[in-house]
Amino acid sequence: MDRRRFLAGTTTLAAVGVAGPFAGVARAGQTGELRPGGGYGPLVPVPDERDGKVRLHLPEGFKYRSFNPAGEAFTDGSATPGRHDGMAAFRGPRGNAILIRNHEVNGPVGAFGDPARAYDPAAGGGTATLQVTRYGRVVRSGPSLTGTQMNCSGGPMPWGAWVTCEETVNGPDVGNDFTGQDNTKLQQKHGYIFEVPVDGSPGGPIRSAGRFAHESAAFESRTGAIYLTEDNFAFPSGFYRYLPPKNPLHARRILDGGRLQMLAVRGEPGKDLSLGQPAGASYATTWVDIDDPDPTFTGRPSNDTAIQAVGLQGRAKGAALFSRLEGAINHHGTIYFVSTQGGATAPGDTPPSGFGKGRGQVWAYETWSGRLRLVYESPGAVTLDLPDNITTSPRGTLVLCEDGGGDNYLRGLTRRGEIFDFSRLEPVAGDTGAEFAGSTFGPGGHTLYVNVQSSQGVSFAVWGPWHRGGF
C-alpha cells in the first residue's frame, strides 16, 4: 500500500482566527497536519458497468460506466479523437446531460470531423458535444468545434455555452514547439479561446482575449469579465481577465474587441506568487492592461519566445508571477484557480520539472473586493500532487483532478478544510501520463462526469451515495 492510499480520506488542519469559506485550509500548507473527515471511506476496485473491467477505485456504494473512448465512432459516424480533457455539463432533454468536451490534440495532424468546417484543417484538436444519460449511455454524439489545437480546459457560460481554451501559440508564424512537429503546415494562428454553444455553431477565435497558453475560463456576471488562467509550463504564468465590449449576459455571447488585463499585487510589482506562501496569505490586487494581446510574429521566432510574448507585456508593468495556472471555477463571485506547481518543495519531495517547485496551490480571487487569498498549499506529494482541473460539487466542495507522476486521484477540498481522496485511476497500459481531467457534475447533482486524458482517452459517469461525504 503506497503512502497516499494509506492517507486516503484524511484532511488538513483547521485555521485559527480565519473566517469565511475554506478558512479551514488556510494554514494547512505550512503545517501539513492531518485530521479525518470529509471523505467516503477507503477506495476499492470497482468494475466498469460497461464491460466489467476495473478502471477506477471508488468508495463502497459508488458505480460508474465508461463511454465514448478514443477511436470509437460518434453517433454521426466520425471517429472520436483521444486526449479527452476539460468538460462541462448542461441540462438536456429527459433528465440527460449535454456534455461539451475538449480534446487536447497537438500538431498538424488534420482536423477530425468535417475538414470543411474546421477553423484550421491541419489542426487535430477541438471539442465534441454529447447527450448522455445519468448512467453514461450515449444518446447522441459528434464533433462541434474542430481544427483547433491543444484544447486543454475552459469554462461553462450561463447563457448555454462552453469556452474552450488553446494551450499553445502554434501557428505558421512561430517556430516548432516541444514536440518538433512542423508548424509551417498550419494554416491559422493558434492560442485563443473559442465559444461553443450548446445549440448552434461555434464562433471564431476571440483574439482580443489574448494569444497565449490558455488553460481555463471563468465568467463573472456583475462585470461581464472572463477570468483566464495561463499554463506556461517552462516560464512564469499569469492570471488574466478579459473585459468584452458588452456584458455577455446581455449580448448572449462573448464579443471580440475588448480589453485584456493581467493581475498584479498592489504595492509589490512583479510579486512571485509561485513560491511558498505564509499561512493565510492575502493580497490586495490591481490590473494592468496588455497593449498587444494578439501578436503576429515575423521571422518565425522560437516557440519559447512566442509563448512568453503576452505575459512579458504584463510583467513589464508589474504583473504577478504564478506557476502553471490550470483549473478555474466561479463559485458565488469568487474565482478559485489552481497553481499546479506552486508552493515550496517539501522535505523528501523531488521538485517537478518546469517553472515552479511545489506540489500545488489553490487560490481564491474575490471579484467584489479585488482580494487574492491562498486557499491551500500542498504540504507535499503524499497529500496533494499537482492539482489540475477543478470544479465545485453541489455542496460547494472543490473537486481536484490530480496530474502527478504516480497514482492519480480525484480529491475533494471541503469548505471546512477537509481534503480527501474520492477516486484513484487504475494505471492505463502503455500510458504512464494518463490523468483525470474535466470533472463536472450533471444536472441535479446525480452524476459526476469525468475524463481520462490519454491517447486512449475515455469519459466516465459516476454515481452513488453522495450524501455520505463531502461532495
Sequence and secondary structure as in RCSB ss.txt:
>XXXX:A:sequence
MDRRRFLAGTTTLAAVGVAGPFAGVARAGQTGELRPGGGYGPLVPVPDERDGKVRLHLPEGFKYRSFNPAGEAFT
DGSATPGRHDGMAAFRGPRGNAILIRNHEVNGPVGAFGDPARAYDPAAGGGTATLQVTRYGRVVRSGPSLTGTQM
NCSGGPMPWGAWVTCEETVNGPDVGNDFTGQDNTKLQQKHGYIFEVPVDGSPGGPIRSAGRFAHESAAFESRTGA
IYLTEDNFAFPSGFYRYLPPKNPLHARRILDGGRLQMLAVRGEPGKDLSLGQPAGASYATTWVDIDDPDPTFTGR
PSNDTAIQAVGLQGRAKGAALFSRLEGAINHHGTIYFVSTQGGATAPGDTPPSGFGKGRGQVWAYETWSGRLRLV
YESPGAVTLDLPDNITTSPRGTLVLCEDGGGDNYLRGLTRRGEIFDFSRLEPVAGDTGAEFAGSTFGPGGHTLYV
NVQSSQGVSFAVWGPWHRGGF
>XXXX:A:secstr
  HHHHTTTEEE   SS  STTGGGTTHHHH  EEE SS   EEEEE TTTS EEEEEETT EEEEE  TTSB T
TS B  S EEEEEEEE GGG EEEEEEE   SS   SS GGG SSTT  EEEEEEEE TTS EEEEEEEEEEE  
EEEEEEETTTEEEEEEB   STTS   TT   GGG  S    EEEEESSS      GGG SSBEEEEEEETTTTE
EEEEE  TTS B EEEEE SS HHHHSS  SS EEEEEEETT TT BTTS   TT EEEEEEEE S SS   SS 
  HHHHTTHHHHHHHHTT  BBS EEEEEEETTEEEEEETT S   TT    SSS  SS EEEEEETTTTEEEEE
EE S TTT   EEEEEE TTS EEEEE  SSS EEEEE TTS EEEEEEE  BTTBTT EEEEEEE GGGS EEE
EEESTT EEEEEES GGGS  
